[in-house]
Amino acid sequence: MSNFWDFMWLLVTSFFMVIYLIIMFQVVIDIFRDHKLGGVGKALWIVALIIAPFFSVLAYLIVRGAGMSERQMSVMQHNRAEAESYLRGMVQVKSPAEQIADAKALLDAGTISTEEFNALKAKALS
């Protein structure tokens, strides 16, 4: 019976240690993500995290926790905007006239039939 409870205790303590490490990493990421916090402030928070990790994480979450989600959302929105602008630059949409000209070239080459050309032309114009 002792082995079972030792194993359960190991699972519980491991679970809380992983949770604590995730929170600690989120705090460190947020410290360096915040552009309003100066270099001295960042250094003081990092030193506090090294000296008294549990209490400094708790203090950080109380003092600056409200802005953590806002900073994370702004970074996510910025990354999404950059990805969308990159994708818009990569995708070149042809005008309907260009699509019809391409279809006409395929028709003249004998690659497609007249019915397929008319279908492509109708699709380009819609």
Backbone as XML, in Angstrom:
<?xml version="1.0"?>
<chain id="A" units="angstrom">
  <residue number="1" name="MET">
    <atom name="N" x="0.817" y="-1.195" z="0.000"/>
    <atom name="CA" x="0.000" y="0.000" z="0.000"/>
    <atom name="C" x="0.853" y="1.247" z="0.000"/>
  </residue>
  <residue number="2" name="SER">
    <atom name="N" x="2.000" y="1.169" z="0.603"/>
    <atom name="CA" x="2.884" y="2.320" z="0.679"/>
    <atom name="C" x="3.380" y="2.722" z="-0.703"/>
  </residue>
  <residue number="3" name="ASN">
    <atom name="N" x="3.649" y="1.753" z="-1.525"/>
    <atom name="CA" x="4.135" y="2.062" z="-2.867"/>
    <atom name="C" x="3.092" y="2.797" z="-3.694"/>
  </residue>
  <residue number="4" name="PHE">
    <atom name="N" x="1.832" y="2.427" z="-3.555"/>
    <atom name="CA" x="0.760" y="3.108" z="-4.278"/>
    <atom name="C" x="0.694" y="4.574" z="-3.887"/>
  </residue>
  <residue number="5" name="TRP">
    <atom name="N" x="0.716" y="4.864" z="-2.588"/>
    <atom name="CA" x="0.603" y="6.247" z="-2.129"/>
    <atom name="C" x="1.870" y="7.038" z="-2.455"/>
  </residue>
  <residue number="6" name="ASP">
    <atom name="N" x="3.008" y="6.375" z="-2.461"/>
    <atom name="CA" x="4.228" y="7.059" z="-2.887"/>
    <atom name="C" x="4.135" y="7.439" z="-4.366"/>
  </residue>
  <residue number="7" name="PHE">
    <atom name="N" x="3.594" y="6.537" z="-5.157"/>
    <atom name="CA" x="3.418" y="6.810" z="-6.577"/>
    <atom name="C" x="2.416" y="7.942" z="-6.804"/>
  </residue>
  <residue number="8" name="MET">
    <atom name="N" x="1.317" y="7.925" z="-6.059"/>
    <atom name="CA" x="0.326" y="8.994" z="-6.174"/>
    <atom name="C" x="0.932" y="10.339" z="-5.775"/>
  </residue>
  <residue number="9" name="TRP">
    <atom name="N" x="1.721" y="10.346" z="-4.722"/>
    <atom name="CA" x="2.366" y="11.579" z="-4.277"/>
    <atom name="C" x="3.333" y="12.085" z="-5.358"/>
  </residue>
  <residue number="10" name="LEU">
    <atom name="N" x="4.054" y="11.172" z="-5.990"/>
    <atom name="CA" x="4.961" y="11.533" z="-7.075"/>
    <atom name="C" x="4.191" y="12.153" z="-8.238"/>
  </residue>
  <residue number="11" name="LEU">
    <atom name="N" x="3.041" y="11.575" z="-8.595"/>
    <atom name="CA" x="2.224" y="12.115" z="-9.676"/>
    <atom name="C" x="1.718" y="13.515" z="-9.351"/>
  </residue>
  <residue number="12" name="VAL">
    <atom name="N" x="1.231" y="13.706" z="-8.139"/>
    <atom name="CA" x="0.685" y="15.005" z="-7.749"/>
    <atom name="C" x="1.780" y="16.068" z="-7.727"/>
  </residue>
  <residue number="13" name="THR">
    <atom name="N" x="2.911" y="15.744" z="-7.118"/>
    <atom name="CA" x="3.994" y="16.730" z="-7.057"/>
    <atom name="C" x="4.557" y="17.009" z="-8.450"/>
  </residue>
  <residue number="14" name="SER">
    <atom name="N" x="4.642" y="15.996" z="-9.305"/>
    <atom name="CA" x="5.116" y="16.221" z="-10.673"/>
    <atom name="C" x="4.153" y="17.111" z="-11.443"/>
  </residue>
  <residue number="15" name="PHE">
    <atom name="N" x="2.873" y="16.878" z="-11.262"/>
    <atom name="CA" x="1.855" y="17.696" z="-11.918"/>
    <atom name="C" x="1.990" y="19.156" z="-11.527"/>
  </residue>
  <residue number="16" name="PHE">
    <atom name="N" x="2.100" y="19.428" z="-10.238"/>
    <atom name="CA" x="2.211" y="20.813" z="-9.792"/>
    <atom name="C" x="3.551" y="21.434" z="-10.185"/>
  </residue>
  <residue number="17" name="MET">
    <atom name="N" x="4.597" y="20.634" z="-10.278"/>
    <atom name="CA" x="5.893" y="21.165" z="-10.713"/>
    <atom name="C" x="5.831" y="21.570" z="-12.180"/>
  </residue>
  <residue number="18" name="VAL">
    <atom name="N" x="5.181" y="20.768" z="-12.996"/>
    <atom name="CA" x="5.040" y="21.108" z="-14.416"/>
    <atom name="C" x="4.196" y="22.365" z="-14.576"/>
  </residue>
  <residue number="19" name="ILE">
    <atom name="N" x="3.120" y="22.466" z="-13.822"/>
    <atom name="CA" x="2.286" y="23.668" z="-13.868"/>
    <atom name="C" x="3.101" y="24.891" z="-13.462"/>
  </residue>
  <residue number="20" name="TYR">
    <atom name="N" x="3.882" y="24.762" z="-12.399"/>
    <atom name="CA" x="4.694" y="25.879" z="-11.934"/>
    <atom name="C" x="5.721" y="26.287" z="-12.994"/>
  </residue>
  <residue number="21" name="LEU">
    <atom name="N" x="6.353" y="25.324" z="-13.639"/>
    <atom name="CA" x="7.339" y="25.651" z="-14.669"/>
    <atom name="C" x="6.695" y="26.342" z="-15.871"/>
  </residue>
  <residue number="22" name="ILE">
    <atom name="N" x="5.509" y="25.908" z="-16.238"/>
    <atom name="CA" x="4.798" y="26.561" z="-17.342"/>
    <atom name="C" x="4.488" y="28.007" z="-16.987"/>
  </residue>
  <residue number="23" name="ILE">
    <atom name="N" x="4.010" y="28.230" z="-15.771"/>
    <atom name="CA" x="3.715" y="29.598" z="-15.331"/>
    <atom name="C" x="4.990" y="30.425" z="-15.291"/>
  </residue>
  <residue number="24" name="MET">
    <atom name="N" x="6.079" y="29.839" z="-14.793"/>
    <atom name="CA" x="7.359" y="30.548" z="-14.706"/>
    <atom name="C" x="7.833" y="30.964" z="-16.098"/>
  </residue>
  <residue number="25" name="PHE">
    <atom name="N" x="7.754" y="30.049" z="-17.081"/>
    <atom name="CA" x="8.175" y="30.383" z="-18.440"/>
    <atom name="C" x="7.276" y="31.459" z="-19.051"/>
  </residue>
  <residue number="26" name="GLN">
    <atom name="N" x="5.983" y="31.394" z="-18.774"/>
    <atom name="CA" x="5.078" y="32.423" z="-19.282"/>
    <atom name="C" x="5.425" y="33.793" z="-18.706"/>
  </residue>
  <residue number="27" name="VAL">
    <atom name="N" x="5.797" y="33.821" z="-17.437"/>
    <atom name="CA" x="6.177" y="35.091" z="-16.808"/>
    <atom name="C" x="7.454" y="35.626" z="-17.442"/>
  </residue>
  <residue number="28" name="VAL">
    <atom name="N" x="8.447" y="34.773" z="-17.643"/>
    <atom name="CA" x="9.702" y="35.223" z="-18.252"/>
    <atom name="C" x="9.451" y="35.717" z="-19.680"/>
  </residue>
  <residue number="29" name="ILE">
    <atom name="N" x="8.638" y="35.009" z="-20.439"/>
    <atom name="CA" x="8.306" y="35.442" z="-21.799"/>
    <atom name="C" x="7.597" y="36.785" z="-21.758"/>
  </residue>
  <residue number="30" name="ASP">
    <atom name="N" x="6.674" y="36.953" z="-20.822"/>
    <atom name="CA" x="5.937" y="38.208" z="-20.726"/>
    <atom name="C" x="6.850" y="39.358" z="-20.310"/>
  </residue>
  <residue number="31" name="ILE">
    <atom name="N" x="7.819" y="39.094" z="-19.457"/>
    <atom name="CA" x="8.755" y="40.149" z="-19.050"/>
    <atom name="C" x="9.488" y="40.691" z="-20.271"/>
  </residue>
  <residue number="32" name="PHE">
    <atom name="N" x="9.961" y="39.815" z="-21.127"/>
    <atom name="CA" x="10.708" y="40.272" z="-22.294"/>
    <atom name="C" x="9.805" y="40.736" z="-23.432"/>
  </residue>
  <residue number="33" name="ARG">
    <atom name="N" x="8.541" y="40.376" z="-23.405"/>
    <atom name="CA" x="7.597" y="40.808" z="-24.428"/>
    <atom name="C" x="7.126" y="42.245" z="-24.191"/>
  </residue>
  <residue number="34" name="ASP">
    <atom name="N" x="7.126" y="42.684" z="-22.942"/>
    <atom name="CA" x="6.590" y="43.996" z="-22.592"/>
    <atom name="C" x="7.587" y="45.082" z="-22.987"/>
  </residue>
  <residue number="35" name="HIS">
    <atom name="N" x="7.187" y="45.933" z="-23.935"/>
    <atom name="CA" x="8.068" y="47.007" z="-24.385"/>
    <atom name="C" x="7.994" y="48.229" z="-23.480"/>
  </residue>
  <residue number="36" name="LYS">
    <atom name="N" x="6.960" y="48.327" z="-22.668"/>
    <atom name="CA" x="6.832" y="49.463" z="-21.759"/>
    <atom name="C" x="7.715" y="49.311" z="-20.530"/>
  </residue>
  <residue number="37" name="LEU">
    <atom name="N" x="8.055" y="48.103" z="-20.184"/>
    <atom name="CA" x="8.912" y="47.833" z="-19.032"/>
    <atom name="C" x="10.362" y="48.047" z="-19.453"/>
  </residue>
  <residue number="38" name="GLY">
    <atom name="N" x="11.071" y="48.884" z="-18.701"/>
    <atom name="CA" x="12.449" y="49.209" z="-19.048"/>
    <atom name="C" x="13.408" y="48.074" z="-18.729"/>
  </residue>
  <residue number="39" name="GLY">
    <atom name="N" x="14.649" y="48.269" z="-19.124"/>
    <atom name="CA" x="15.672" y="47.256" z="-18.912"/>
    <atom name="C" x="15.936" y="46.982" z="-17.447"/>
  </residue>
  <residue number="40" name="VAL">
    <atom name="N" x="15.926" y="48.047" z="-16.611"/>
    <atom name="CA" x="16.160" y="47.866" z="-15.172"/>
    <atom name="C" x="15.013" y="47.076" z="-14.554"/>
  </residue>
  <residue number="41" name="GLY">
    <atom name="N" x="13.801" y="47.391" z="-14.952"/>
    <atom name="CA" x="12.642" y="46.659" z="-14.446"/>
    <atom name="C" x="12.681" y="45.191" z="-14.833"/>
  </residue>
  <residue number="42" name="LYS">
    <atom name="N" x="13.083" y="44.926" z="-16.073"/>
    <atom name="CA" x="13.197" y="43.539" z="-16.521"/>
    <atom name="C" x="14.266" y="42.805" z="-15.726"/>
  </residue>
  <residue number="43" name="ALA">
    <atom name="N" x="15.396" y="43.477" z="-15.519"/>
    <atom name="CA" x="16.483" y="42.855" z="-14.765"/>
    <atom name="C" x="16.055" y="42.577" z="-13.327"/>
  </residue>
  <residue number="44" name="LEU">
    <atom name="N" x="15.333" y="43.504" z="-12.705"/>
    <atom name="CA" x="14.885" y="43.299" z="-11.325"/>
    <atom name="C" x="13.911" y="42.128" z="-11.225"/>
  </residue>
  <residue number="45" name="TRP">
    <atom name="N" x="13.001" y="42.012" z="-12.186"/>
    <atom name="CA" x="12.058" y="40.895" z="-12.157"/>
    <atom name="C" x="12.793" y="39.565" z="-12.341"/>
  </residue>
  <residue number="46" name="ILE">
    <atom name="N" x="13.770" y="39.523" z="-13.234"/>
    <atom name="CA" x="14.534" y="38.290" z="-13.450"/>
    <atom name="C" x="15.325" y="37.913" z="-12.204"/>
  </residue>
  <residue number="47" name="VAL">
    <atom name="N" x="15.959" y="38.900" z="-11.567"/>
    <atom name="CA" x="16.701" y="38.635" z="-10.332"/>
    <atom name="C" x="15.751" y="38.127" z="-9.258"/>
  </residue>
  <residue number="48" name="ALA">
    <atom name="N" x="14.569" y="38.730" z="-9.167"/>
    <atom name="CA" x="13.582" y="38.278" z="-8.183"/>
    <atom name="C" x="13.142" y="36.847" z="-8.475"/>
  </residue>
  <residue number="49" name="LEU">
    <atom name="N" x="12.994" y="36.513" z="-9.758"/>
    <atom name="CA" x="12.605" y="35.144" z="-10.117"/>
    <atom name="C" x="13.689" y="34.140" z="-9.757"/>
  </residue>
  <residue number="50" name="ILE">
    <atom name="N" x="14.943" y="34.563" z="-9.781"/>
    <atom name="CA" x="16.039" y="33.658" z="-9.427"/>
    <atom name="C" x="16.147" y="33.507" z="-7.916"/>
  </residue>
  <residue number="51" name="ILE">
    <atom name="N" x="16.016" y="34.625" z="-7.191"/>
    <atom name="CA" x="16.203" y="34.600" z="-5.733"/>
    <atom name="C" x="15.022" y="33.942" z="-5.019"/>
  </residue>
  <residue number="52" name="ALA">
    <atom name="N" x="13.815" y="34.378" z="-5.339"/>
    <atom name="CA" x="12.616" y="33.844" z="-4.680"/>
    <atom name="C" x="11.588" y="33.490" z="-5.754"/>
  </residue>
  <residue number="53" name="PRO">
    <atom name="N" x="11.746" y="32.356" z="-6.401"/>
    <atom name="CA" x="10.903" y="32.048" z="-7.566"/>
    <atom name="C" x="9.409" y="32.001" z="-7.283"/>
  </residue>
  <residue number="54" name="PHE">
    <atom name="N" x="8.995" y="31.311" z="-6.244"/>
    <atom name="CA" x="7.556" y="31.149" z="-5.996"/>
    <atom name="C" x="6.899" y="32.488" z="-5.675"/>
  </residue>
  <residue number="55" name="PHE">
    <atom name="N" x="7.497" y="33.246" z="-4.767"/>
    <atom name="CA" x="6.881" y="34.513" z="-4.349"/>
    <atom name="C" x="6.956" y="35.567" z="-5.450"/>
  </residue>
  <residue number="56" name="SER">
    <atom name="N" x="8.029" y="35.557" z="-6.233"/>
    <atom name="CA" x="8.117" y="36.557" z="-7.302"/>
    <atom name="C" x="7.136" y="36.244" z="-8.436"/>
  </residue>
  <residue number="57" name="VAL">
    <atom name="N" x="6.910" y="34.958" z="-8.740"/>
    <atom name="CA" x="5.899" y="34.611" z="-9.743"/>
    <atom name="C" x="4.522" y="35.030" z="-9.254"/>
  </residue>
  <residue number="58" name="LEU">
    <atom name="N" x="4.250" y="34.761" z="-7.994"/>
    <atom name="CA" x="2.963" y="35.154" z="-7.412"/>
    <atom name="C" x="2.803" y="36.671" z="-7.441"/>
  </residue>
  <residue number="59" name="ALA">
    <atom name="N" x="3.863" y="37.406" z="-7.079"/>
    <atom name="CA" x="3.805" y="38.874" z="-7.101"/>
    <atom name="C" x="3.625" y="39.387" z="-8.521"/>
  </residue>
  <residue number="60" name="TYR">
    <atom name="N" x="4.320" y="38.791" z="-9.471"/>
    <atom name="CA" x="4.191" y="39.230" z="-10.865"/>
    <atom name="C" x="2.767" y="39.028" z="-11.369"/>
  </residue>
  <residue number="61" name="LEU">
    <atom name="N" x="2.186" y="37.875" z="-11.053"/>
    <atom name="CA" x="0.821" y="37.611" z="-11.503"/>
    <atom name="C" x="-0.182" y="38.572" z="-10.871"/>
  </residue>
  <residue number="62" name="ILE">
    <atom name="N" x="0.074" y="38.966" z="-9.625"/>
    <atom name="CA" x="-0.821" y="39.918" z="-8.960"/>
    <atom name="C" x="-0.635" y="41.325" z="-9.530"/>
  </residue>
  <residue number="63" name="VAL">
    <atom name="N" x="0.615" y="41.752" z="-9.669"/>
    <atom name="CA" x="0.904" y="43.129" z="-10.073"/>
    <atom name="C" x="0.707" y="43.342" z="-11.568"/>
  </residue>
  <residue number="64" name="ARG">
    <atom name="N" x="1.197" y="42.442" z="-12.394"/>
    <atom name="CA" x="1.203" y="42.662" z="-13.837"/>
    <atom name="C" x="0.414" y="41.615" z="-14.613"/>
  </residue>
  <residue number="65" name="GLY">
    <atom name="N" x="-0.324" y="40.781" z="-13.939"/>
    <atom name="CA" x="-1.032" y="39.685" z="-14.588"/>
    <atom name="C" x="-2.116" y="40.121" z="-15.546"/>
  </residue>
  <residue number="66" name="ALA">
    <atom name="N" x="-2.751" y="41.260" z="-15.268"/>
    <atom name="CA" x="-3.845" y="41.707" z="-16.130"/>
    <atom name="C" x="-3.362" y="42.035" z="-17.540"/>
  </residue>
  <residue number="67" name="GLY">
    <atom name="N" x="-2.158" y="42.547" z="-17.663"/>
    <atom name="CA" x="-1.646" y="42.920" z="-18.976"/>
    <atom name="C" x="-1.053" y="41.767" z="-19.763"/>
  </residue>
  <residue number="68" name="MET">
    <atom name="N" x="-0.863" y="40.623" z="-19.121"/>
    <atom name="CA" x="-0.246" y="39.490" z="-19.811"/>
    <atom name="C" x="-1.071" y="39.042" z="-21.018"/>
  </residue>
  <residue number="69" name="SER">
    <atom name="N" x="-2.359" y="38.921" z="-20.836"/>
    <atom name="CA" x="-3.204" y="38.462" z="-21.949"/>
    <atom name="C" x="-3.272" y="39.510" z="-23.051"/>
  </residue>
  <residue number="70" name="GLU">
    <atom name="N" x="-3.277" y="40.797" z="-22.682"/>
    <atom name="CA" x="-3.306" y="41.853" z="-23.690"/>
    <atom name="C" x="-2.036" y="41.828" z="-24.535"/>
  </residue>
  <residue number="71" name="ARG">
    <atom name="N" x="-0.887" y="41.656" z="-23.880"/>
    <atom name="CA" x="0.371" y="41.600" z="-24.625"/>
    <atom name="C" x="0.420" y="40.363" z="-25.521"/>
  </residue>
  <residue number="72" name="GLN">
    <atom name="N" x="-0.080" y="39.245" z="-25.033"/>
    <atom name="CA" x="-0.081" y="38.031" z="-25.838"/>
    <atom name="C" x="-1.012" y="38.186" z="-27.037"/>
  </residue>
  <residue number="73" name="MET">
    <atom name="N" x="-2.173" y="38.788" z="-26.837"/>
    <atom name="CA" x="-3.103" y="38.994" z="-27.945"/>
    <atom name="C" x="-2.522" y="39.948" z="-28.987"/>
  </residue>
  <residue number="74" name="SER">
    <atom name="N" x="-1.825" y="40.999" z="-28.547"/>
    <atom name="CA" x="-1.243" y="41.933" z="-29.510"/>
    <atom name="C" x="-0.153" y="41.251" z="-30.332"/>
  </residue>
  <residue number="75" name="VAL">
    <atom name="N" x="0.632" y="40.395" z="-29.710"/>
    <atom name="CA" x="1.653" y="39.660" z="-30.458"/>
    <atom name="C" x="0.994" y="38.713" z="-31.451"/>
  </residue>
  <residue number="76" name="MET">
    <atom name="N" x="-0.066" y="38.037" z="-31.037"/>
    <atom name="CA" x="-0.763" y="37.114" z="-31.937"/>
    <atom name="C" x="-1.379" y="37.864" z="-33.119"/>
  </residue>
  <residue number="77" name="GLN">
    <atom name="N" x="-1.981" y="39.040" z="-32.869"/>
    <atom name="CA" x="-2.568" y="39.829" z="-33.945"/>
    <atom name="C" x="-1.496" y="40.331" z="-34.905"/>
  </residue>
  <residue number="78" name="HIS">
    <atom name="N" x="-0.356" y="40.741" z="-34.357"/>
    <atom name="CA" x="0.752" y="41.202" z="-35.195"/>
    <atom name="C" x="1.266" y="40.057" z="-36.076"/>
  </residue>
  <residue number="79" name="ASN">
    <atom name="N" x="1.444" y="38.885" z="-35.497"/>
    <atom name="CA" x="1.916" y="37.729" z="-36.260"/>
    <atom name="C" x="0.913" y="37.326" z="-37.341"/>
  </residue>
  <residue number="80" name="ARG">
    <atom name="N" x="-0.373" y="37.399" z="-37.006"/>
    <atom name="CA" x="-1.401" y="37.053" z="-37.992"/>
    <atom name="C" x="-1.410" y="38.056" z="-39.146"/>
  </residue>
  <residue number="81" name="ALA">
    <atom name="N" x="-1.270" y="39.338" z="-38.817"/>
    <atom name="CA" x="-1.248" y="40.357" z="-39.862"/>
    <atom name="C" x="-0.037" y="40.169" z="-40.777"/>
  </residue>
  <residue number="82" name="GLU">
    <atom name="N" x="1.106" y="39.837" z="-40.205"/>
    <atom name="CA" x="2.295" y="39.591" z="-41.026"/>
    <atom name="C" x="2.109" y="38.365" z="-41.913"/>
  </residue>
  <residue number="83" name="ALA">
    <atom name="N" x="1.522" y="37.305" z="-41.368"/>
    <atom name="CA" x="1.296" y="36.096" z="-42.162"/>
    <atom name="C" x="0.319" y="36.373" z="-43.300"/>
  </residue>
  <residue number="84" name="GLU">
    <atom name="N" x="-0.740" y="37.129" z="-43.027"/>
    <atom name="CA" x="-1.708" y="37.444" z="-44.072"/>
    <atom name="C" x="-1.094" y="38.318" z="-45.156"/>
  </residue>
  <residue number="85" name="SER">
    <atom name="N" x="-0.274" y="39.291" z="-44.785"/>
    <atom name="CA" x="0.359" y="40.133" z="-45.796"/>
    <atom name="C" x="1.348" y="39.321" z="-46.620"/>
  </residue>
  <residue number="86" name="TYR">
    <atom name="N" x="2.049" y="38.389" z="-45.989"/>
    <atom name="CA" x="2.967" y="37.522" z="-46.723"/>
    <atom name="C" x="2.201" y="36.663" z="-47.725"/>
  </residue>
  <residue number="87" name="LEU">
    <atom name="N" x="1.079" y="36.088" z="-47.274"/>
    <atom name="CA" x="0.301" y="35.236" z="-48.160"/>
    <atom name="C" x="-0.324" y="36.028" z="-49.300"/>
  </residue>
  <residue number="88" name="ARG">
    <atom name="N" x="-0.760" y="37.264" z="-49.007"/>
    <atom name="CA" x="-1.312" y="38.094" z="-50.079"/>
    <atom name="C" x="-0.252" y="38.402" z="-51.132"/>
  </residue>
  <residue number="89" name="GLY">
    <atom name="N" x="0.978" y="38.573" z="-50.700"/>
    <atom name="CA" x="2.060" y="38.840" z="-51.642"/>
    <atom name="C" x="2.417" y="37.624" z="-52.476"/>
  </residue>
  <residue number="90" name="MET">
    <atom name="N" x="2.222" y="36.441" z="-51.902"/>
    <atom name="CA" x="2.571" y="35.218" z="-52.613"/>
    <atom name="C" x="1.498" y="34.809" z="-53.625"/>
  </residue>
  <residue number="91" name="VAL">
    <atom name="N" x="0.255" y="35.100" z="-53.320"/>
    <atom name="CA" x="-0.845" y="34.700" z="-54.195"/>
    <atom name="C" x="-1.127" y="35.825" z="-55.181"/>
  </residue>
  <residue number="92" name="GLN">
    <atom name="N" x="-1.044" y="35.496" z="-56.447"/>
    <atom name="CA" x="-1.349" y="36.479" z="-57.477"/>
    <atom name="C" x="-2.641" y="36.062" z="-58.161"/>
  </residue>
  <residue number="93" name="VAL">
    <atom name="N" x="-3.676" y="36.822" z="-57.937"/>
    <atom name="CA" x="-4.975" y="36.507" z="-58.512"/>
    <atom name="C" x="-5.039" y="37.112" z="-59.908"/>
  </residue>
  <residue number="94" name="LYS">
    <atom name="N" x="-5.410" y="36.294" z="-60.856"/>
    <atom name="CA" x="-5.526" y="36.766" z="-62.235"/>
    <atom name="C" x="-6.883" y="37.423" z="-62.436"/>
  </residue>
  <residue number="95" name="SER">
    <atom name="N" x="-6.888" y="38.418" z="-63.291"/>
    <atom name="CA" x="-8.143" y="39.080" z="-63.630"/>
    <atom name="C" x="-8.976" y="38.152" z="-64.511"/>
  </residue>
  <residue number="96" name="PRO">
    <atom name="N" x="-10.271" y="38.424" z="-64.615"/>
    <atom name="CA" x="-11.111" y="37.580" z="-65.480"/>
    <atom name="C" x="-10.624" y="37.563" z="-66.936"/>
  </residue>
  <residue number="97" name="ALA">
    <atom name="N" x="-10.127" y="38.702" z="-67.408"/>
    <atom name="CA" x="-9.640" y="38.756" z="-68.793"/>
    <atom name="C" x="-8.435" y="37.828" z="-68.977"/>
  </residue>
  <residue number="98" name="GLU">
    <atom name="N" x="-7.538" y="37.796" z="-67.981"/>
    <atom name="CA" x="-6.372" y="36.918" z="-68.060"/>
    <atom name="C" x="-6.794" y="35.446" z="-68.010"/>
  </residue>
  <residue number="99" name="GLN">
    <atom name="N" x="-7.787" y="35.136" z="-67.173"/>
    <atom name="CA" x="-8.269" y="33.763" z="-67.081"/>
    <atom name="C" x="-8.894" y="33.317" z="-68.404"/>
  </residue>
  <residue number="100" name="ILE">
    <atom name="N" x="-9.658" y="34.208" z="-69.028"/>
    <atom name="CA" x="-10.287" y="33.868" z="-70.315"/>
    <atom name="C" x="-9.215" y="33.714" z="-71.396"/>
  </residue>
  <residue number="101" name="ALA">
    <atom name="N" x="-8.187" y="34.572" z="-71.359"/>
    <atom name="CA" x="-7.109" y="34.469" z="-72.350"/>
    <atom name="C" x="-6.357" y="33.150" z="-72.191"/>
  </residue>
  <residue number="102" name="ASP">
    <atom name="N" x="-6.117" y="32.736" z="-70.947"/>
    <atom name="CA" x="-5.456" y="31.446" z="-70.705"/>
    <atom name="C" x="-6.322" y="30.296" z="-71.213"/>
  </residue>
  <residue number="103" name="ALA">
    <atom name="N" x="-7.637" y="30.381" z="-70.963"/>
    <atom name="CA" x="-8.545" y="29.336" z="-71.428"/>
    <atom name="C" x="-8.590" y="29.307" z="-72.953"/>
  </residue>
  <residue number="104" name="LYS">
    <atom name="N" x="-8.555" y="30.494" z="-73.585"/>
    <atom name="CA" x="-8.562" y="30.575" z="-75.053"/>
    <atom name="C" x="-7.291" y="29.940" z="-75.628"/>
  </residue>
  <residue number="105" name="ALA">
    <atom name="N" x="-6.161" y="30.165" z="-74.953"/>
    <atom name="CA" x="-4.906" y="29.556" z="-75.413"/>
    <atom name="C" x="-4.994" y="28.037" z="-75.315"/>
  </residue>
  <residue number="106" name="LEU">
    <atom name="N" x="-5.615" y="27.539" z="-74.255"/>
    <atom name="CA" x="-5.796" y="26.092" z="-74.121"/>
    <atom name="C" x="-6.732" y="25.551" z="-75.201"/>
  </residue>
  <residue number="107" name="LEU">
    <atom name="N" x="-7.770" y="26.340" z="-75.525"/>
    <atom name="CA" x="-8.706" y="25.928" z="-76.583"/>
    <atom name="C" x="-7.995" y="25.892" z="-77.928"/>
  </residue>
  <residue number="108" name="ASP">
    <atom name="N" x="-7.200" y="26.923" z="-78.213"/>
    <atom name="CA" x="-6.487" y="26.977" z="-79.499"/>
    <atom name="C" x="-5.459" y="25.853" z="-79.617"/>
  </residue>
  <residue number="109" name="ALA">
    <atom name="N" x="-4.878" y="25.468" z="-78.472"/>
    <atom name="CA" x="-3.894" y="24.385" z="-78.492"/>
    <atom name="C" x="-4.564" y="23.020" z="-78.596"/>
  </residue>
  <residue number="110" name="GLY">
    <atom name="N" x="-5.865" y="22.980" z="-78.414"/>
    <atom name="CA" x="-6.594" y="21.723" z="-78.507"/>
    <atom name="C" x="-6.591" y="20.932" z="-77.207"/>
  </residue>
  <residue number="111" name="THR">
    <atom name="N" x="-6.174" y="21.567" z="-76.129"/>
    <atom name="CA" x="-6.110" y="20.887" z="-74.836"/>
    <atom name="C" x="-7.495" y="20.712" z="-74.242"/>
  </residue>
  <residue number="112" name="ILE">
    <atom name="N" x="-8.353" y="21.697" z="-74.448"/>
    <atom name="CA" x="-9.717" y="21.620" z="-73.906"/>
    <atom name="C" x="-10.710" y="21.758" z="-75.049"/>
  </residue>
  <residue number="113" name="SER">
    <atom name="N" x="-11.936" y="21.328" z="-74.759"/>
    <atom name="CA" x="-12.989" y="21.411" z="-75.776"/>
    <atom name="C" x="-13.710" y="22.754" z="-75.660"/>
  </residue>
  <residue number="114" name="THR">
    <atom name="N" x="-14.596" y="23.020" z="-76.589"/>
    <atom name="CA" x="-15.354" y="24.273" z="-76.588"/>
    <atom name="C" x="-16.248" y="24.362" z="-75.360"/>
  </residue>
  <residue number="115" name="GLU">
    <atom name="N" x="-16.839" y="23.226" z="-74.967"/>
    <atom name="CA" x="-17.701" y="23.237" z="-73.778"/>
    <atom name="C" x="-16.893" y="23.588" z="-72.520"/>
  </residue>
  <residue number="116" name="GLU">
    <atom name="N" x="-15.686" y="23.018" z="-72.422"/>
    <atom name="CA" x="-14.835" y="23.322" z="-71.262"/>
    <atom name="C" x="-14.399" y="24.788" z="-71.278"/>
  </residue>
  <residue number="117" name="PHE">
    <atom name="N" x="-14.124" y="25.314" z="-72.491"/>
    <atom name="CA" x="-13.772" y="26.726" z="-72.605"/>
    <atom name="C" x="-14.915" y="27.611" z="-72.138"/>
  </residue>
  <residue number="118" name="ASN">
    <atom name="N" x="-16.141" y="27.268" z="-72.564"/>
    <atom name="CA" x="-17.300" y="28.071" z="-72.162"/>
    <atom name="C" x="-17.524" y="27.989" z="-70.645"/>
  </residue>
  <residue number="119" name="ALA">
    <atom name="N" x="-17.267" y="26.818" z="-70.073"/>
    <atom name="CA" x="-17.412" y="26.673" z="-68.610"/>
    <atom name="C" x="-16.365" y="27.513" z="-67.897"/>
  </residue>
  <residue number="120" name="LEU">
    <atom name="N" x="-15.119" y="27.496" z="-68.360"/>
    <atom name="CA" x="-14.062" y="28.299" z="-67.733"/>
    <atom name="C" x="-14.340" y="29.805" z="-67.885"/>
  </residue>
  <residue number="121" name="LYS">
    <atom name="N" x="-14.874" y="30.164" z="-69.060"/>
    <atom name="CA" x="-15.207" y="31.565" z="-69.314"/>
    <atom name="C" x="-16.332" y="32.015" z="-68.380"/>
  </residue>
  <residue number="122" name="ALA">
    <atom name="N" x="-17.348" y="31.178" z="-68.197"/>
    <atom name="CA" x="-18.452" y="31.525" z="-67.297"/>
    <atom name="C" x="-17.969" y="31.614" z="-65.852"/>
  </residue>
  <residue number="123" name="LYS">
    <atom name="N" x="-17.071" y="30.741" z="-65.490"/>
    <atom name="CA" x="-16.527" y="30.768" z="-64.122"/>
    <atom name="C" x="-15.709" y="32.035" z="-63.897"/>
  </residue>
  <residue number="124" name="ALA">
    <atom name="N" x="-14.931" y="32.446" z="-64.894"/>
    <atom name="CA" x="-14.111" y="33.651" z="-64.767"/>
    <atom name="C" x="-14.972" y="34.905" z="-64.679"/>
  </residue>
  <residue number="125" name="LEU">
    <atom name="N" x="-16.083" y="34.894" z="-65.376"/>
    <atom name="CA" x="-16.963" y="36.081" z="-65.378"/>
    <atom name="C" x="-17.879" y="36.143" z="-64.167"/>
  </residue>
  <residue number="126" name="SER">
    <atom name="N" x="-18.025" y="35.050" z="-63.442"/>
    <atom name="CA" x="-18.927" y="35.065" z="-62.275"/>
    <atom name="C" x="-18.238" y="35.573" z="-61.032"/>
  </residue>
</chain>
